[in-house]
Amino acid sequence: MQGLQAGIDMLAHRLSLPLGQKGTKREPGGYRSRQEWHAKARRLACLTVQHAAAVADYDSGRVRVVRGGRRLLNTRHHLDQAQLTQVQWRLRWQAARWFLSADGESGKRWGNETIRVTDDGQLSIKLPAPLADLANAPYGRYLFTCRVGFAHRGQQWADRVAADRAVAYRVSFDARRQRWYLTACWQYAPAPTIGLAAALALGCVGVDANDDHLAAWRLDVHGNPVGAPRRFFYDLSGTADHRDAQVRHALTRLLQWAKTCAVTAIAVEDLDFAAEKTREKHGRRKRFRRLISRFPTGRLRARLVSMADQTGITIVAVDPAYSSKWGAEHWHKPLNTPTRKITRHDAASIVIARRAQGHKARRRTPPPPTDQSDRVGHRSAQAGPNVAGCEGPRHRIPGPRTRCPSPDCDLNAGDQCVQDRSGHTTGPVQLMHSQ
């Protein structure tokens, strides 16, 4: 309903504009020709009818669901292309409905009363009253002769069932492999929420999400990049399971690297392309529409939050506005060296992390060359306003140096409120902390 309404609003807006009117960065302009205007007017009528039908289904509580997916349903009409016979397709169609699931309950024996799996892998099912005569175990249970084993997170599952904590099970049949599978799932206890200042106490890792990789860079507590940037690549082509595995693998490597950096916070962009995927807003930009349509913003954010919960890392979502533009403007050139080539995505990760820390996107503006204490040196270090000694004098190395004060003046070199030769103080001076 939201997607249809967004398309209707955009079509109505562009149809109300004169032909050939130019658009802006935020909104597109009018259509180029009378023929295109007429075609879009017909599409507006079709979307209006579809939206009315969706609203009617929503109000009546009707949900249209195809067990096994719409793709499996359409495969029935293209058996030759799928290289399947009608019997093979019928078996898969029925297998999509052959499942049995039961939610767990804490306090029950082995964490589930209906589908019970002991710690040694013994599986049994509580039969309903009409099938009680088929039970081969006491208390109306059917005991399977096979043994169940969990290769993934098997130790966590064993700890839960040993403590009689809730575990949900699902029994399903795979028609391709001719095997029955048992899936176990459970929920973790919510992790305690910590304050933003405590999460950023050891620095932060900024992450810029892109179409084919995650660009990350570690920042210290003052907002300065430390070390070299890291990139975690993934491939979003292929099936949905392949894309999901690629995203999960990239996030796993990101979290492992963040733990080695000894940081407790990862800053990510709060992206949402739900209102940007309409064909009416980016009609001729097919490449851009394909990019934002397959970009896993919601899946990446949800998986990162759930996976970071197990590692003790806090996820900080920041505003994504102009992160790539300001990163390329303020950070790309000074950090790009002959031995280390960075991209604008690496620079954008710095802006994202600095926003999470409360700093501005741009670097601190250096003073004029003649006023720099290091004499036309490059000063771009960033210190927070509450850092002790950030505006104090630098430690002086004793010994004769050119244009340096004598050792007797070292104690008062950075004090602006000491007495001068007249015996009076210079008065209060407000120290300006640059962000």
Phi, psi and chi 1 to 4 in degrees:
 res  aa     phi    psi   chi1   chi2   chi3   chi4
   1 MET       -  -40.5  -68.7  169.2   53.2      -
   2 GLN   -68.3  -39.9  -65.6  177.5   -4.5      -
   3 GLY   -65.4  -41.3      -      -      -      -
   4 LEU   -65.5  -40.2  -68.9  172.8      -      -
   5 GLN   -66.6  -37.1 -174.0   61.6   45.0      -
   6 ALA   -64.0  -39.9      -      -      -      -
   7 GLY   -66.5  -37.9      -      -      -      -
   8 ILE   -66.1  -43.3  -69.3  173.9      -      -
   9 ASP   -64.2  -41.2  -64.0  -19.4      -      -
  10 MET   -68.6  -41.7 -175.1   58.2   62.6      -
  11 LEU   -63.2  -43.4  -78.3  171.1      -      -
  12 ALA   -63.2  -36.3      -      -      -      -
  13 HIS   -68.1  -45.5  168.6   71.1      -      -
  14 ARG   -71.6  -32.0  -61.6 -167.7   65.5 -179.7
  15 LEU   -69.5  -26.2  -70.5  172.7      -      -
  16 SER   -79.3  -11.9   62.9      -      -      -
  17 LEU   -88.7  154.5  -61.0  177.0      -      -
  18 PRO   -66.0  157.4  -20.1   31.9      -      -
  19 LEU   -66.5  135.3  -65.9  177.2      -      -
  20 GLY    81.2    1.6      -      -      -      -
  21 GLN   -70.5  133.6  179.8  174.5  -16.1      -
  22 LYS   -76.2  149.0  -64.5 -176.9  178.1 -179.4
  23 GLY   -98.4 -175.8      -      -      -      -
  24 THR  -116.7 -175.9   60.7      -      -      -
  25 LYS   -68.5  -26.7  -68.3 -176.2  178.0 -179.6
  26 ARG   -93.5  -33.4  -63.3 -177.0  178.3  -87.5
  27 GLU  -135.2  140.4  -65.9 -178.7   -6.7      -
  28 PRO   -75.9  164.0   27.6  -33.7      -      -
  29 GLY   -92.6 -160.8      -      -      -      -
  30 GLY   -77.0  171.1      -      -      -      -
  31 TYR   -76.7  156.8  -66.7  108.4      -      -
  32 ARG   -80.0  -31.3  -61.4 -176.0  179.3 -178.2
  33 SER  -136.9  164.8   61.1      -      -      -
  34 ARG   -67.4  -33.6 -175.4   67.5 -176.6  177.1
  35 GLN   -65.5  -44.3 -178.6 -179.2    3.3      -
  36 GLU   -65.4  -37.7 -174.8  178.7    5.0      -
  37 TRP   -61.7  -40.8 -172.3   95.4      -      -
  38 HIS   -67.1  -40.9  178.4   69.8      -      -
  39 ALA   -65.1  -39.9      -      -      -      -
  40 LYS   -69.9  -30.1  -65.7  -61.2 -178.3  180.0
  41 ALA   -65.4  -39.1      -      -      -      -
  42 ARG   -67.9  -37.2  -63.7 -175.4   60.9 -178.2
  43 ARG   -66.6  -35.6  176.4  167.7  174.3   77.6
  44 LEU   -60.9  -39.5  175.7   61.1      -      -
  45 ALA   -65.5  -39.2      -      -      -      -
  46 CYS   -66.8  -42.6  -63.7      -      -      -
  47 LEU   -66.0  -34.4  -68.0 -176.9      -      -
  48 THR   -63.5  -41.4  -55.6      -      -      -
  49 VAL   -66.2  -42.5  174.3      -      -      -
  50 GLN   -64.2  -39.0  -64.1  178.2   12.1      -
  51 HIS   -66.3  -39.8 -176.9  -93.8      -      -
  52 ALA   -63.9  -38.4      -      -      -      -
  53 ALA   -68.1  -38.9      -      -      -      -
  54 ALA   -66.3  -39.2      -      -      -      -
  55 VAL   -65.9  -38.6  171.2      -      -      -
  56 ALA   -64.7  -42.2      -      -      -      -
  57 ASP   -64.4  -37.5  -68.4  -18.9      -      -
  58 TYR   -67.9  -42.1  179.8   80.7      -      -
  59 ASP   -67.2  -34.4  -64.9  -22.8      -      -
  60 SER   -84.5   -6.2   60.9      -      -      -
  61 GLY    76.9   23.8      -      -      -      -
  62 ARG   -93.6  126.7 -176.8  177.0 -177.8  179.9
  63 VAL  -117.1  128.4 -179.0      -      -      -
  64 ARG  -100.5  108.6  -58.0  177.5 -175.9  -88.7
  65 VAL  -129.4  136.4  178.4      -      -      -
  66 VAL  -111.7  113.7  179.4      -      -      -
  67 ARG   -65.5  125.1  -70.3  -70.6 -176.8 -177.1
  68 GLY    95.2  -13.9      -      -      -      -
  69 GLY   100.2  154.0      -      -      -      -
  70 ARG   -68.7  -29.4 -175.4  179.3  -62.0  177.8
  71 ARG   -62.9  -41.9  178.9  178.3  -61.9  179.9
  72 LEU   -65.2  -34.4 -179.4   60.5      -      -
  73 LEU   -66.6  -43.1  177.3   62.4      -      -
  74 ASN   -72.2  -20.7  -65.9  -26.6      -      -
  75 THR   -63.1  -25.7  -55.6      -      -      -
  76 ARG   -58.9  -29.6  175.4   63.3 -179.9   82.4
  77 HIS   -91.7   -1.5  -53.5  -72.5      -      -
  78 HIS  -137.9   55.1  -54.3  -80.1      -      -
  79 LEU   -67.6  -32.3  -63.3  177.9      -      -
  80 ASP   -66.2  -43.3  -63.3  -22.4      -      -
  81 GLN   -68.2  -34.8  -60.6  179.1    7.0      -
  82 ALA   -80.9   -7.3      -      -      -      -
  83 GLN    57.9   49.1  -62.0 -179.4   -2.7      -
  84 LEU  -130.5  150.2  -66.9  175.2      -      -
  85 THR   -92.0  168.3   62.7      -      -      -
  86 GLN   -65.8  -33.1 -174.9  175.1   -4.2      -
  87 VAL   -68.3  -41.4  176.8      -      -      -
  88 GLN   -65.9  -40.7  -66.9  175.1  -14.9      -
  89 TRP   -66.2  -39.1  177.3   88.6      -      -
  90 ARG   -63.9  -35.8  177.1   62.9   61.3 -180.0
  91 LEU   -65.8  -41.8 -178.1   59.5      -      -
  92 ARG   -66.8  -37.1  -64.4 -174.7 -178.6 -177.1
  93 TRP   -64.6  -40.0  179.0 -101.5      -      -
  94 GLN   -74.4  -33.7  -65.5  176.0   -6.4      -
  95 ALA   -65.3  -27.9      -      -      -      -
  96 ALA   -66.7  -16.4      -      -      -      -
  97 ARG  -107.1   -2.5  -68.8  152.2  177.1   76.1
  98 TRP   -92.0   89.5  -69.9  -14.1      -      -
  99 PHE  -150.6  157.1   69.4   93.9      -      -
 100 LEU  -141.4  126.0  175.6   64.1      -      -
 101 SER  -132.7  152.0   60.9      -      -      -
 102 ALA  -151.1  129.6      -      -      -      -
 103 ASP   -77.6  148.8  -65.0  -26.0      -      -
 104 GLY   -84.9  172.6      -      -      -      -
 105 GLU  -149.4  123.8 -176.7  178.5   -3.5      -
 106 SER   -67.0  138.9  -63.2      -      -      -
 107 GLY   100.6  -23.4      -      -      -      -
 108 LYS   -76.4  160.1  -66.1  -66.9 -175.5  179.0
 109 ARG   -63.7  124.4 -172.8   60.5  174.2  165.0
 110 TRP    61.2   16.8  -52.0  112.6      -      -
 111 GLY    83.0    0.6      -      -      -      -
 112 ASN  -158.8  130.7 -161.8  -48.2      -      -
 113 GLU   -90.4  -33.5 -177.7   68.4   20.0      -
 114 THR   -80.5  -56.0  -55.5      -      -      -
 115 ILE  -110.5  111.0  -57.0  177.0      -      -
 116 ARG  -114.3  131.2  178.8  178.9  -64.5  174.8
 117 VAL  -127.2  120.0 -177.6      -      -      -
 118 THR   -78.0  172.9   61.5      -      -      -
 119 ASP   -68.2  -20.7   54.9   -6.2      -      -
 120 ASP   -94.4   10.5   57.3   -8.4      -      -
 121 GLY    88.7   17.1      -      -      -      -
 122 GLN   -86.4  124.3 -169.8  177.2   59.1      -
 123 LEU  -105.3  133.9  172.9   62.9      -      -
 124 SER  -145.9  152.3   62.8      -      -      -
 125 ILE  -127.4  136.1  -64.3  179.1      -      -
 126 LYS   -79.5  115.8  177.3   68.7  174.4 -179.4
 127 LEU   -81.9  146.2  -63.6  178.9      -      -
 128 PRO   -70.3  170.3   24.7  -32.7      -      -
 129 ALA   -60.5  -40.9      -      -      -      -
 130 PRO   -64.9  -20.9  -23.6   34.6      -      -
 131 LEU  -109.6   19.5  -56.7  177.5      -      -
 132 ALA   -65.1  -25.6      -      -      -      -
 133 ASP   -72.4  -12.1   55.7  -29.0      -      -
 134 LEU   -90.3    0.1  -59.5  178.2      -      -
 135 ALA   -70.3  140.9      -      -      -      -
 136 ASN  -118.7   14.0   57.0   -0.6      -      -
 137 ALA  -141.1  161.9      -      -      -      -
 138 PRO   -61.9  159.9  -21.5   31.7      -      -
 139 TYR    62.3   34.0  -54.2  105.1      -      -
 140 GLY    65.9   35.0      -      -      -      -
 141 ARG  -110.2  148.8  -52.8 -168.0   65.4   86.2
 142 TYR  -106.8  121.0 -174.8   86.8      -      -
 143 LEU  -100.9  126.5 -176.3   63.7      -      -
 144 PHE   -87.8  146.8  -70.9   84.0      -      -
 145 THR   -81.7  -18.4   57.8      -      -      -
 146 CYS   -79.7  162.7   59.9      -      -      -
 147 ARG  -110.8  145.7  -66.6  -72.0  177.3  172.1
 148 VAL  -107.6  137.4  176.7      -      -      -
 149 GLY  -138.7  143.3      -      -      -      -
 150 PHE  -115.2  113.8  -63.3   97.4      -      -
 151 ALA   -78.8  -31.6      -      -      -      -
 152 HIS   -98.5  121.4 -179.8   61.7      -      -
 153 ARG    56.3   40.4  -65.0 -175.7  178.1  179.0
 154 GLY   -66.7  -34.9      -      -      -      -
 155 GLN   -69.9  -36.8 -174.0   60.2   40.0      -
 156 GLN   -65.1  -39.4  -61.6 -178.9   15.2      -
 157 TRP   -65.0  -41.8  166.7   81.6      -      -
 158 ALA   -63.6  -37.0      -      -      -      -
 159 ASP   -66.6  -36.5  -63.7  -20.5      -      -
 160 ARG   -71.3  -46.1  -67.4 -170.7   65.5   88.8
 161 VAL   -69.3  -30.1  -63.0      -      -      -
 162 ALA   -67.4  -30.5      -      -      -      -
 163 ALA   -94.2    8.7      -      -      -      -
 164 ASP    57.7   43.0  -65.3  -21.0      -      -
 165 ARG   -97.9  154.1  -58.1  178.8   62.1 -176.5
 166 ALA   -62.9  131.8      -      -      -      -
 167 VAL  -137.7  125.7  179.1      -      -      -
 168 ALA   -94.0  140.9      -      -      -      -
 169 TYR  -124.6  153.0  -64.8  102.8      -      -
 170 ARG  -141.4  126.0  175.8 -174.8  172.8   93.3
 171 VAL  -103.5  124.7 -176.6      -      -      -
 172 SER  -139.0  163.3   58.7      -      -      -
 173 PHE  -118.9  131.9  178.9   69.8      -      -
 174 ASP  -101.3  109.2 -170.0  -12.0      -      -
 175 ALA   -69.6  -27.6      -      -      -      -
 176 ARG   -71.4  -43.0  -61.1 -179.2 -179.0  179.8
 177 ARG   -94.7   -6.9  -59.4 -178.4  179.3  179.9
 178 GLN    56.8   48.7  -65.1  -66.1  -43.0      -
 179 ARG  -135.9  151.0  -66.0  178.9 -179.1  177.1
 180 TRP   -99.4  140.4  -71.1   88.2      -      -
 181 TYR  -126.6  145.9  -72.0   90.9      -      -
 182 LEU  -117.6  121.4  177.4   67.3      -      -
 183 THR  -109.8  131.1  -54.6      -      -      -
 184 ALA  -113.2  140.1      -      -      -      -
 185 CYS  -146.6  154.2   59.5      -      -      -
 186 TRP  -155.0  169.9   56.8   85.0      -      -
 187 GLN  -111.3  142.1  -68.5 -177.0   -9.2      -
 188 TYR   -87.4  154.3  -68.1   98.9      -      -
 189 ALA   -67.8  140.8      -      -      -      -
 190 PRO   -61.2  134.4   20.1  -30.9      -      -
 191 ALA   -74.9  145.8      -      -      -      -
 192 PRO   -65.1  138.8   22.8  -32.6      -      -
 193 THR   -85.9  131.1  -55.9      -      -      -
 194 ILE  -110.1  159.8   62.4  176.2      -      -
 195 GLY   -70.0  160.2      -      -      -      -
 196 LEU   -67.0  -37.8 -177.1   60.1      -      -
 197 ALA   -65.3  -39.0      -      -      -      -
 198 ALA   -69.2  -35.4      -      -      -      -
 199 ALA   -68.8  -31.7      -      -      -      -
 200 LEU   -96.7   13.8  -59.9  173.4      -      -
 201 ALA   -67.9  -27.3      -      -      -      -
 202 LEU  -108.0   15.9  -60.0  176.8      -      -
 203 GLY   103.6 -169.7      -      -      -      -
 204 CYS  -155.0  154.6  179.4      -      -      -
 205 VAL  -115.2  119.6  171.2      -      -      -
 206 GLY   -92.4  136.6      -      -      -      -
 207 VAL  -125.9  126.0  177.4      -      -      -
 208 ASP  -109.1  113.8  179.7   55.3      -      -
 209 ALA   -83.3  132.1      -      -      -      -
 210 ASN  -129.2 -179.0  -59.5  -78.2      -      -
 211 ASP   -68.5  -30.8 -179.1   44.0      -      -
 212 ASP  -127.9   -1.2   57.1  -12.4      -      -
 213 HIS  -161.8  165.9   73.1  -77.1      -      -
 214 LEU  -109.4  122.1  -60.7  174.6      -      -
 215 ALA   -97.8  123.7      -      -      -      -
 216 ALA  -130.1  147.7      -      -      -      -
 217 TRP  -148.4  138.1 -152.7  -37.2      -      -
 218 ARG   -89.1  137.1  176.8 -166.4  173.3 -169.0
 219 LEU  -120.9  144.8  -87.4   65.8      -      -
 220 ASP   -81.7 -173.2   59.1    8.2      -      -
 221 VAL   -69.7  -18.1  -66.1      -      -      -
 222 HIS   -92.5   -2.4  -53.6  -56.8      -      -
 223 GLY    90.1   17.0      -      -      -      -
 224 ASN   -99.1  136.7  -60.6  -42.2      -      -
 225 PRO   -66.7  139.4   21.6  -30.5      -      -
 226 VAL  -120.7  133.2  178.5      -      -      -
 227 GLY    73.7 -153.4      -      -      -      -
 228 ALA  -109.6  154.0      -      -      -      -
 229 PRO   -70.7  158.1   27.5  -34.4      -      -
 230 ARG  -124.0  147.2  -66.6  -68.0  -59.5  -89.8
 231 ARG  -128.7  135.2  -58.2 -178.6 -174.6   94.1
 232 PHE  -121.6  107.4  -54.5   94.2      -      -
 233 PHE   -88.1  153.9  -66.1   91.1      -      -
 234 TYR  -152.3  160.7   49.1   80.0      -      -
 235 ASP  -118.6  118.9 -176.8   15.5      -      -
 236 LEU   -97.6   16.0  -63.1 -178.7      -      -
 237 SER   -92.2  162.0   61.3      -      -      -
 238 GLY    96.8 -157.5      -      -      -      -
 239 THR   -76.5  170.6   61.3      -      -      -
 240 ALA   -66.9  -36.6      -      -      -      -
 241 ASP   -65.7  -38.1  -65.4  -22.3      -      -
 242 HIS   -66.2  -42.5  177.0  -96.0      -      -
 243 ARG   -64.9  -40.0  -63.8 -166.4  -59.3  -93.0
 244 ASP   -65.5  -39.2 -175.0   72.1      -      -
 245 ALA   -67.3  -37.1      -      -      -      -
 246 GLN   -64.5  -43.8  -71.2  -75.2  -44.5      -
 247 VAL   -64.6  -42.2  171.3      -      -      -
 248 ARG   -64.7  -39.2 -175.7  171.4   60.9 -108.0
 249 HIS   -67.5  -40.1 -176.5   53.2      -      -
 250 ALA   -65.6  -40.5      -      -      -      -
 251 LEU   -68.0  -34.6  -65.5  179.5      -      -
 252 THR   -62.8  -44.6  -58.6      -      -      -
 253 ARG   -65.8  -35.8  -70.4  179.6  -67.4  161.4
 254 LEU   -64.2  -44.6  170.5   64.1      -      -
 255 LEU   -67.7  -38.3  -67.0  173.6      -      -
 256 GLN   -64.5  -40.0  -68.7  176.7   -6.3      -
 257 TRP   -67.9  -37.5  175.2   70.6      -      -
 258 ALA   -64.2  -35.1      -      -      -      -
 259 LYS   -68.5  -36.8  -68.3  178.7   63.2  177.0
 260 THR   -68.3  -24.8   59.5      -      -      -
 261 CYS   -81.0   -4.4  -64.2      -      -      -
 262 ALA    61.6   39.7      -      -      -      -
 263 VAL  -112.0  157.2  -62.0      -      -      -
 264 THR  -119.4   14.5   57.3      -      -      -
 265 ALA  -146.2  141.3      -      -      -      -
 266 ILE  -126.7  125.8  -65.6  178.6      -      -
 267 ALA   -98.8  128.2      -      -      -      -
 268 VAL  -129.1  161.8  -63.3      -      -      -
 269 GLU   -81.4  141.0  -65.7  176.8  -61.5      -
 270 ASP   -89.1   75.6 -170.8   11.8      -      -
 271 LEU   -89.4  146.9  -66.5  172.7      -      -
 272 ASP  -156.5  110.8 -173.2   11.1      -      -
 273 PHE  -100.7   23.3  -66.9  131.8      -      -
 274 ALA   -63.2  -37.9      -      -      -      -
 275 ALA   -92.7    0.8      -      -      -      -
 276 GLU  -106.6    0.0  -58.2  -69.1  -27.7      -
 277 LYS   -92.6    4.2  -63.4 -179.2 -179.6  179.5
 278 THR   -70.0  139.1   57.2      -      -      -
 279 ARG   -68.7  -25.5 -174.8  174.2   65.2 -177.8
 280 GLU   -72.4  -27.9  -71.3   71.8   24.3      -
 281 LYS   -82.4  -35.5 -173.2  171.4 -177.0  179.1
 282 HIS  -125.2   58.8  -51.9  -75.8      -      -
 283 GLY   -61.6  -50.1      -      -      -      -
 284 ARG   -90.4   -9.0  -67.8  180.0  176.4   85.5
 285 ARG   -91.3   72.0  -56.9  172.0   61.4 -175.2
 286 LYS   -65.7  -38.0  -66.1 -176.5  178.9 -179.9
 287 ARG   -64.4  -40.3 -176.6  176.9  179.7 -179.2
 288 PHE   -69.6  -40.1 -179.9   74.9      -      -
 289 ARG   -64.7  -38.6  -73.5 -166.7  -67.9  110.4
 290 ARG   -65.5  -34.8 -172.1 -179.1  -59.3  110.4
 291 LEU   -66.3  -50.7  171.7   64.3      -      -
 292 ILE   -75.1  -20.0   62.7  177.2      -      -
 293 SER   -74.8  -36.4  -64.7      -      -      -
 294 ARG   -95.3   -1.2   73.1  172.5 -171.7  172.1
 295 PHE   -72.0  120.4 -160.5   75.2      -      -
 296 PRO   -85.1   64.9   32.2  -33.0      -      -
 297 THR   -66.8  -53.0   53.1      -      -      -
 298 GLY   -65.8  -43.4      -      -      -      -
 299 ARG   -66.4  -40.5 -177.8 -175.6  -53.9  171.1
 300 LEU   -65.4  -43.7 -170.9  145.7      -      -
 301 ARG   -66.8  -42.3 -176.5  169.5   55.2 -111.8
 302 ALA   -66.3  -42.2      -      -      -      -
 303 ARG   -68.6  -37.7  -77.3 -157.1  170.7  -85.3
 304 LEU   -65.4  -40.1 -179.2   58.3      -      -
 305 VAL   -66.1  -44.0  171.3      -      -      -
 306 SER   -68.6  -38.4   60.9      -      -      -
 307 MET   -75.2  -34.8  -65.5  171.9   65.4      -
 308 ALA   -70.0  -23.8      -      -      -      -
 309 ASP   -63.1  -30.5 -174.4   25.5      -      -
 310 GLN   -82.2  -16.6  -54.4  -58.3  -42.6      -
 311 THR  -102.8   -2.7   58.4      -      -      -
 312 GLY    77.1   21.7      -      -      -      -
 313 ILE  -104.4  134.8  -63.0  178.6      -      -
 314 THR   -90.0  137.1  -56.0      -      -      -
 315 ILE  -102.5  125.4  -55.3  -60.1      -      -
 316 VAL  -113.6  120.6 -177.3      -      -      -
 317 ALA   -95.5  130.6      -      -      -      -
 318 VAL  -123.4  167.7  -60.5      -      -      -
 319 ASP   -70.4  127.4 -174.5    9.0      -      -
 320 PRO   -85.5    5.9   32.0  -34.8      -      -
 321 ALA   -65.6  125.3      -      -      -      -
 322 TYR    59.5   24.2  -56.5  105.6      -      -
 323 SER   -67.5  -43.6   59.0      -      -      -
 324 SER   -70.6  -38.0  -61.6      -      -      -
 325 LYS   -67.5  -48.0 -179.3  178.8  179.6  179.8
 326 TRP   -73.2  -30.1  -73.2  -11.8      -      -
 327 GLY   -64.6  -42.0      -      -      -      -
 328 ALA   -68.9  -29.8      -      -      -      -
 329 GLU   -79.7  -39.9 -179.9  179.2   -5.8      -
 330 HIS  -106.8  -18.4  -59.5  -68.4      -      -
 331 TRP  -124.2  -20.4  -68.6   96.7      -      -
 332 HIS   -68.8  -46.3 -176.7  -95.0      -      -
 333 LYS   -70.0  -47.4 -175.7  177.3  179.9  179.5
 334 PRO   -68.6  -23.4   22.7  -33.6      -      -
 335 LEU   -95.6   -7.7  -65.8  177.4      -      -
 336 ASN   -87.0  118.1 -158.6   10.1      -      -
 337 THR  -120.4  166.0   62.7      -      -      -
 338 PRO   -61.5  -27.2  -24.9   34.2      -      -
 339 THR   -96.7  -10.9   58.3      -      -      -
 340 ARG  -139.2  109.7 -177.5 -178.0   63.4 -172.4
 341 LYS   -98.0  122.4  -60.1  -62.8 -177.3 -179.7
 342 ILE  -111.5  161.8   67.8  171.8      -      -
 343 THR  -108.3  172.0   62.7      -      -      -
 344 ARG   -69.5  -21.3   59.5 -179.1  -61.3  163.3
 345 HIS   -70.7  -37.5  -54.9  -61.3      -      -
 346 ASP   -64.0  -40.6  -59.3  -32.8      -      -
 347 ALA   -66.5  -34.3      -      -      -      -
 348 ALA   -66.2  -32.8      -      -      -      -
 349 SER   -64.2  -30.4   63.5      -      -      -
 350 ILE   -67.4  -43.6  -60.0  178.0      -      -
 351 VAL   -62.2  -39.8  176.9      -      -      -
 352 ILE   -64.2  -44.4  -64.9  170.7      -      -
 353 ALA   -67.1  -37.9      -      -      -      -
 354 ARG   -66.4  -34.5  -72.1  175.4   63.5   86.8
 355 ARG   -65.1  -39.0  -76.8 -179.6  177.5  173.7
 356 ALA   -64.6  -32.9      -      -      -      -
 357 GLN   -82.9   -6.8  -66.2  176.1  -33.4      -
 358 GLY    92.1    4.9      -      -      -      -
 359 HIS   -87.4  162.5  -60.0  -53.2      -      -
 360 LYS   -75.2  162.4  -65.9 -177.6  178.4  179.4
 361 ALA   -71.0  -37.9      -      -      -      -
 362 ARG   -80.9  155.7   58.8  178.9   58.6   87.7
 363 ARG   -73.2  163.6  -60.1  179.8  -62.9  116.6
 364 ARG   -65.9  133.4 -178.0  171.7   64.3  177.0
 365 THR   -71.9  123.4  -56.0      -      -      -
 366 PRO   -66.4  149.4  -16.4   29.7      -      -
 367 PRO   -70.3  170.8   25.2  -33.6      -      -
 368 PRO   -57.8  150.9  -24.2   32.9      -      -
 369 PRO   -56.8  -37.3  -24.0   33.6      -      -
 370 THR   -76.0  -11.8   56.3      -      -      -
 371 ASP  -103.7    1.1  -64.4  -24.1      -      -
 372 GLN   -80.5  136.6  -67.2 -179.3   -2.9      -
 373 SER   -68.1  -25.9   59.2      -      -      -
 374 ASP   -95.9   12.7   46.8    1.5      -      -
 375 ARG    59.0   87.8  -59.6  -58.0  174.0 -172.1
 376 VAL    57.8   38.6 -160.4      -      -      -
 377 GLY   -94.2  174.5      -      -      -      -
 378 HIS  -101.2  115.0 -174.5   73.7      -      -
 379 ARG  -119.6  109.9  -63.1  176.3   60.0 -172.3
 380 SER  -134.9   13.7   60.3      -      -      -
 381 ALA   -68.7  149.3      -      -      -      -
 382 GLN  -122.1  125.9  174.7   68.6   49.6      -
 383 ALA  -122.2  142.5      -      -      -      -
 384 GLY   -71.5  158.4      -      -      -      -
 385 PRO   -68.1  -19.4   24.2  -32.9      -      -
 386 ASN  -100.8   11.0   56.2  -10.8      -      -
 387 VAL   -81.7  125.4  176.9      -      -      -
 388 ALA   -66.6  131.2      -      -      -      -
 389 GLY    78.9   13.8      -      -      -      -
 390 CYS   -70.4  -23.9   62.3      -      -      -
 391 GLU  -109.8    7.5  -64.3  -69.1  -19.5      -
 392 GLY   -79.1  177.0      -      -      -      -
 393 PRO   -73.6  151.6   28.5  -35.4      -      -
 394 ARG   -76.7  153.0  -64.9 -172.9  -62.1  176.0
 395 HIS   -66.7  126.4  179.5   68.4      -      -
 396 ARG   -93.6  136.0  178.9 -176.4  173.2  -82.7
 397 ILE   -87.4  119.6  -58.0  176.2      -      -
 398 PRO   -62.3  151.0  -19.0   31.1      -      -
 399 GLY   128.5  158.0      -      -      -      -
 400 PRO   -68.9  126.6   25.9  -34.2      -      -
 401 ARG  -139.2  156.4  -64.9  179.0   59.6 -172.3
 402 THR   -73.5  133.4  -54.2      -      -      -
 403 ARG    57.5   40.2  -66.9 -168.9  -58.9  -89.7
 404 CYS  -124.1  149.5   68.9      -      -      -
 405 PRO   -72.0  164.7   25.9  -33.5      -      -
 406 SER   -72.2  161.5   61.2      -      -      -
 407 PRO   -60.9  -23.1  -23.3   33.6      -      -
 408 ASP   -69.5  -24.0  -61.3  -25.2      -      -
 409 CYS   -94.6    7.1  -59.2      -      -      -
 410 ASP   -68.4  -35.3 -176.8   50.0      -      -
 411 LEU   -69.8  -30.6  -62.2  177.3      -      -
 412 ASN  -107.3   16.5  -62.0  -31.5      -      -
 413 ALA   -66.9  -35.9      -      -      -      -
 414 GLY  -108.6    4.3      -      -      -      -
 415 ASP   -89.1  117.8 -168.0   -6.5      -      -
 416 GLN   -88.7   -2.9  -57.2  -62.6  -36.4      -
 417 CYS  -113.8   19.6  -64.6      -      -      -
 418 VAL   -80.9  163.2  -62.6      -      -      -
 419 GLN   -75.1  138.1  -68.5 -176.5   -8.6      -
 420 ASP   -91.7 -167.6   56.2   10.6      -      -
 421 ARG   -66.4  -25.0  -65.8 -178.9  179.8  179.4
 422 SER   -78.0   -9.8   62.4      -      -      -
 423 GLY    90.2    4.8      -      -      -      -
 424 HIS  -112.2  154.4  -59.9  -77.8      -      -
 425 THR   -80.7  158.4   59.8      -      -      -
 426 THR   -78.5   -6.2   58.6      -      -      -
 427 GLY    92.7  167.0      -      -      -      -
 428 PRO   -68.0  140.7   25.1  -32.6      -      -
 429 VAL  -123.9  126.8  177.2      -      -      -
 430 GLN   -86.5  119.9 -176.4  179.1    2.2      -
 431 LEU   -84.8  123.9  -60.6  180.0      -      -
 432 MET   -93.8  119.5  -57.7  -59.4  -65.6      -
 433 HIS   -94.5  121.1  -59.3  -85.9      -      -
 434 SER   -86.2  139.2   58.9      -      -      -
 435 GLN   -93.7      -  -66.5  -76.0  -16.8      -
